[in-house]
Amino acid sequence: MLRYKKRNIVLAVAVILLSSFLMLKKADKKPTLFFIGDSTVKNGRGDGAGNMWGWGDLMKPLFDTTKIDLENDALGGTSSRTYLTKGLWDKVLAKIQKGDFVIMQFGHNDSSPLDDTARARGTIKGVGDSAKEIYNPITKQQEVVHTYGWYLAKFTNEAKAKGATVFICSPIPRNDWKDGKVVRYNGTGYGLWAKQTAEATGSFFIDLNSITADAYDEMGPEKVKPFFPNEHTHTSWDGAALNAASIVKGIRQLKNCSLQQYLR
């Protein structure tokens, strides 16, 4: 009987010690900030090929990486729709844990056709539950295509359900000018729909389009031109760095935003 009691005591102590160890390990785990989006967030393999960089690859120096991990899971060529249908979102969602953060920026490819034979990546313009069934010539299957806002809301709601904090960004401005001012997409189109989705889902909104556009307007077309080495959408290192700084500026402007504590 005495030997039995001693064994139970040893087992109880072992369980307590193991539980304490696991609690300490959980407390020590750093949160992760995930980036999802298209090539303006991560261009190619994120190695600067063709002198083109996405802003997601230039974020680490702006955060205290002793306290938070950063992971850029964006993929060039994707829309909000194909980021889902290619299984990319499911892979990110599987890694998200309570206390993590997600920053998303889509829109540059969402205006593509719904069912063209090249990529079939477009989404229905707007927000809400509008949908259209199409034959996808890429997958050779029927597919129900939803609105741009529907896909953003799906990502947001699923991430929040796992305890993550979500940020939706308006798309970065292109190198397009009119009357000496860069063309903006903050009050219409994808910029507006991104904001509306953030409001509808109770997530944070970063008006990346406006913040960067303000900087472009101050600099002028000639100084901004080198930020776009090949065409009007993809940025150089310096252009991506400016957009990364705009993200941080947007985070600092938010109220009750816990991500602020991890900024340098």
C-alpha positions as CSV (number, residue, x, y, z in Angstrom):
1,M,0.0,0.0,0.0
2,L,2.8,2.4,0.9
3,R,4.6,1.6,-2.3
4,Y,1.4,2.3,-4.3
5,K,0.9,5.7,-2.6
6,K,4.5,6.7,-3.3
7,R,4.1,5.8,-6.9
8,N,0.9,8.0,-7.1
9,I,2.7,10.9,-5.5
10,V,5.6,10.6,-8.0
11,L,3.1,10.5,-10.9
12,A,1.2,13.5,-9.6
13,V,4.5,15.5,-9.2
14,A,5.5,14.5,-12.7
15,V,2.2,15.7,-14.1
16,I,2.4,19.0,-12.3
17,L,6.0,19.5,-13.5
18,L,5.0,18.6,-17.1
19,S,2.0,21.0,-17.0
20,S,4.2,23.8,-15.7
21,F,6.7,23.2,-18.4
22,L,4.1,23.2,-21.1
23,M,2.6,26.4,-19.8
24,L,6.0,28.1,-19.7
25,K,6.7,27.0,-23.3
26,K,3.3,28.3,-24.4
27,A,3.9,31.6,-22.7
28,D,7.4,31.8,-24.3
29,K,6.0,31.2,-27.8
30,K,6.2,34.3,-30.0
31,P,3.2,35.3,-32.0
32,T,3.4,35.2,-35.8
33,L,2.5,37.9,-38.2
34,F,1.4,36.4,-41.5
35,F,1.2,38.3,-44.8
36,I,-1.0,37.1,-47.6
37,G,-1.6,38.7,-51.0
38,D,-0.3,38.9,-54.5
39,S,3.0,39.9,-56.1
40,T,3.0,43.4,-54.7
41,V,3.4,41.7,-51.3
42,K,5.8,39.0,-52.4
43,N,7.3,39.1,-55.9
44,G,8.5,35.8,-57.3
45,R,10.5,34.0,-54.6
46,G,11.1,37.2,-52.7
47,D,14.7,37.4,-53.8
48,G,14.5,40.6,-55.9
49,A,14.6,38.9,-59.3
50,G,14.2,41.5,-62.0
51,N,14.8,44.2,-59.4
52,M,11.2,43.7,-58.2
53,W,10.3,43.4,-54.6
54,G,7.0,43.1,-52.7
55,W,6.6,45.1,-49.5
56,G,6.1,41.9,-47.4
57,D,9.7,41.0,-47.8
58,L,10.9,44.3,-46.3
59,M,8.9,44.2,-43.1
60,K,11.2,42.4,-40.8
61,P,13.5,45.3,-40.0
62,L,10.5,47.3,-38.9
63,F,9.5,44.8,-36.2
64,D,11.2,43.5,-33.1
65,T,11.8,40.0,-34.2
66,T,12.9,38.9,-30.8
67,K,9.2,39.3,-29.8
68,I,7.3,38.3,-33.0
69,D,7.9,36.1,-36.1
70,L,7.0,37.3,-39.6
71,E,6.0,35.0,-42.4
72,N,5.3,36.2,-45.9
73,D,2.9,33.7,-47.6
74,A,1.8,35.9,-50.5
75,L,2.1,34.5,-54.0
76,G,2.4,36.4,-57.3
77,G,-0.4,36.2,-59.8
78,T,-3.0,35.3,-57.3
79,S,-6.3,37.0,-56.7
80,S,-8.3,36.7,-53.5
81,R,-10.2,33.9,-55.3
82,T,-7.2,31.9,-56.5
83,Y,-5.5,32.3,-53.2
84,L,-8.3,30.3,-51.9
85,T,-8.9,27.8,-54.7
86,K,-5.2,26.9,-55.0
87,G,-5.2,25.8,-51.4
88,L,-2.9,28.6,-50.2
89,W,-5.2,30.0,-47.6
90,D,-5.8,26.5,-46.1
91,K,-2.1,26.1,-45.6
92,V,-1.8,29.5,-43.8
93,L,-5.0,28.9,-41.7
94,A,-3.6,25.6,-40.5
95,K,-0.6,27.4,-39.0
96,I,-2.5,30.3,-37.3
97,Q,-2.8,30.2,-33.5
98,K,-4.4,32.3,-30.9
99,G,-2.6,35.6,-30.6
100,D,-1.2,35.6,-34.2
101,F,-1.8,38.4,-36.7
102,V,-2.7,38.4,-40.4
103,I,-2.3,41.3,-42.9
104,M,-3.8,40.8,-46.3
105,Q,-3.7,42.8,-49.5
106,F,-5.5,41.7,-52.7
107,G,-7.1,43.5,-55.6
108,H,-4.5,43.9,-58.4
109,N,-5.5,40.6,-60.0
110,D,-9.2,40.5,-59.0
111,S,-10.2,42.6,-61.9
112,S,-9.2,39.9,-64.4
113,P,-11.8,37.9,-66.3
114,L,-13.7,35.2,-64.4
115,D,-13.2,32.4,-66.9
116,D,-10.5,33.3,-69.4
117,T,-8.2,30.5,-70.7
118,A,-5.1,32.3,-69.4
119,R,-5.7,32.4,-65.6
120,A,-9.4,32.5,-64.7
121,R,-8.7,34.4,-61.5
122,G,-11.1,37.3,-61.5
123,T,-13.7,38.0,-58.8
124,I,-17.1,39.6,-58.9
125,K,-16.7,43.3,-58.3
126,G,-17.9,44.6,-54.9
127,V,-18.8,43.0,-51.6
128,G,-21.7,40.9,-50.4
129,D,-23.1,37.5,-51.4
130,S,-23.4,37.9,-55.2
131,A,-22.1,34.8,-56.9
132,K,-21.9,33.3,-60.4
133,E,-21.3,29.7,-61.5
134,I,-18.8,29.4,-64.3
135,Y,-16.9,26.7,-66.1
136,N,-13.3,27.1,-65.2
137,P,-11.1,26.3,-68.3
138,I,-8.0,26.0,-66.1
139,T,-9.4,23.4,-63.7
140,K,-11.9,22.1,-66.2
141,Q,-14.6,22.1,-63.5
142,Q,-17.6,24.1,-62.6
143,E,-16.9,26.8,-60.0
144,V,-19.0,29.3,-58.1
145,V,-17.2,32.6,-58.1
146,H,-17.9,35.2,-55.4
147,T,-17.3,38.8,-54.8
148,Y,-13.9,40.3,-53.9
149,G,-15.3,41.2,-50.5
150,W,-16.7,37.7,-49.9
151,Y,-13.2,36.2,-50.2
152,L,-11.6,38.8,-47.9
153,A,-14.4,38.2,-45.4
154,K,-13.9,34.4,-45.5
155,F,-10.1,34.8,-44.8
156,T,-10.9,37.3,-42.0
157,N,-13.6,35.4,-40.3
158,E,-11.7,32.1,-40.3
159,A,-8.5,33.7,-39.0
160,K,-10.5,35.5,-36.2
161,A,-12.2,32.3,-35.3
162,K,-8.7,30.9,-34.5
163,G,-7.9,33.9,-32.3
164,A,-5.9,36.0,-34.8
165,T,-6.1,39.7,-35.3
166,V,-6.7,40.7,-38.9
167,F,-5.8,43.7,-41.0
168,I,-7.2,44.3,-44.5
169,C,-5.2,46.7,-46.7
170,S,-6.3,48.7,-49.7
171,P,-4.1,47.9,-52.7
172,I,-0.9,49.9,-53.3
173,P,-1.2,52.6,-55.9
174,R,0.2,52.0,-59.4
175,N,2.5,54.4,-61.2
176,D,-0.4,56.0,-62.9
177,W,-0.8,59.8,-62.8
178,K,-3.4,62.3,-63.8
179,D,-3.0,66.1,-63.6
180,G,0.1,65.7,-61.6
181,K,-1.4,63.4,-59.0
182,V,-1.2,59.7,-58.6
183,V,-4.4,57.8,-59.4
184,R,-6.0,56.6,-56.2
185,Y,-8.3,53.7,-55.4
186,N,-9.2,54.5,-51.9
187,G,-12.7,55.9,-52.3
188,T,-13.8,53.6,-55.1
189,G,-13.3,50.1,-56.4
190,Y,-11.0,47.7,-54.5
191,G,-9.9,50.3,-51.9
192,L,-13.5,51.0,-51.0
193,W,-14.5,47.3,-50.9
194,A,-11.5,46.4,-48.7
195,K,-12.5,49.1,-46.3
196,Q,-16.2,48.0,-46.3
197,T,-15.1,44.4,-45.7
198,A,-12.9,45.4,-42.8
199,E,-15.8,47.3,-41.2
200,A,-18.3,44.5,-41.8
201,T,-16.0,41.9,-40.2
202,G,-14.8,44.1,-37.3
203,S,-11.2,43.9,-38.4
204,F,-8.6,46.6,-38.8
205,F,-8.3,48.6,-42.1
206,I,-5.0,50.0,-43.3
207,D,-5.5,52.5,-46.1
208,L,-2.2,51.6,-47.8
209,N,-3.3,53.2,-51.0
210,S,-3.8,56.6,-49.5
211,I,-0.8,56.6,-47.3
212,T,1.6,55.7,-50.2
213,A,-0.3,57.9,-52.6
214,D,0.3,60.9,-50.3
215,A,4.0,60.2,-50.3
216,Y,4.0,59.9,-54.1
217,D,2.2,63.1,-54.6
218,E,4.7,64.9,-52.4
219,M,7.6,63.4,-54.4
220,G,6.2,63.9,-57.9
221,P,6.2,61.6,-60.9
222,E,9.9,61.9,-61.7
223,K,11.1,60.9,-58.3
224,V,8.6,58.0,-58.1
225,K,9.4,56.6,-61.5
226,P,12.5,54.6,-60.3
227,F,10.3,52.8,-57.8
228,F,8.8,50.9,-60.8
229,P,11.7,49.3,-62.8
230,N,9.7,47.4,-65.4
231,E,6.1,48.6,-65.5
232,H,3.5,50.4,-63.5
233,T,2.6,47.8,-60.8
234,H,5.7,46.0,-59.3
235,T,8.1,48.0,-57.2
236,S,11.8,48.1,-56.7
237,W,13.5,47.7,-53.3
238,D,13.0,51.4,-52.6
239,G,9.4,51.3,-53.7
240,A,8.7,48.2,-51.6
241,A,10.4,49.9,-48.6
242,L,8.2,52.9,-49.0
243,N,5.1,50.6,-49.0
244,A,6.4,48.7,-46.0
245,A,6.8,52.0,-44.1
246,S,3.3,52.9,-45.1
247,I,2.1,49.7,-43.5
248,V,3.8,50.6,-40.3
249,K,2.4,54.2,-40.4
250,G,-1.1,52.7,-40.9
251,I,-0.6,50.4,-37.9
252,R,0.5,53.3,-35.7
253,Q,-2.7,55.2,-36.7
254,L,-5.0,52.5,-35.4
255,K,-6.7,52.6,-32.0
256,N,-6.4,49.7,-29.6
257,C,-4.1,47.8,-31.9
258,S,-2.0,45.2,-30.0
259,L,0.4,44.8,-33.0
260,Q,1.9,48.2,-32.2
261,Q,3.8,46.8,-29.3
262,Y,6.0,44.7,-31.7
263,L,7.1,47.6,-33.9
264,R,10.6,48.9,-33.6
